[in-house]
């Protein structure tokens, strides 16, 4: 797989769609929001660390 800006943005778009598609009619989510937030915060931290190197 070629890793470039467009690939990363496609993954982000896929994550966004997954979150939207997991929404119940009452606004709650079918996914574990806490676990999703932990994973996203981890990804953000790792990306920021890689930029600073």
LINTA-V519223 format. One record per backbone hydrogen bond with DSSP energy under -0.5 kcal/mol. NH is the residue of the N-H (numbers start at 1). CO is the residue of the C=O. Records with the same first field share a line. If there is no record, write none. Layout:
BEGIN
NH: CO ; CO
END
This chain:
BEGIN
3: 1
4: 2
8: 4
9: 5
10: 6
11: 7
12: 8
13: 9
14: 10
15: 11
16: 12
17: 13
18: 14
19: 15
20: 16
21: 17
22: 18
23: 20
24: 28
27: 24
30: 22
33: 31
36: 32
37: 33
38: 34
39: 35
40: 36
41: 37
42: 38
43: 39
44: 40
45: 41
46: 42
47: 43
48: 44
49: 45
50: 46
51: 47
52: 48
53: 49
END
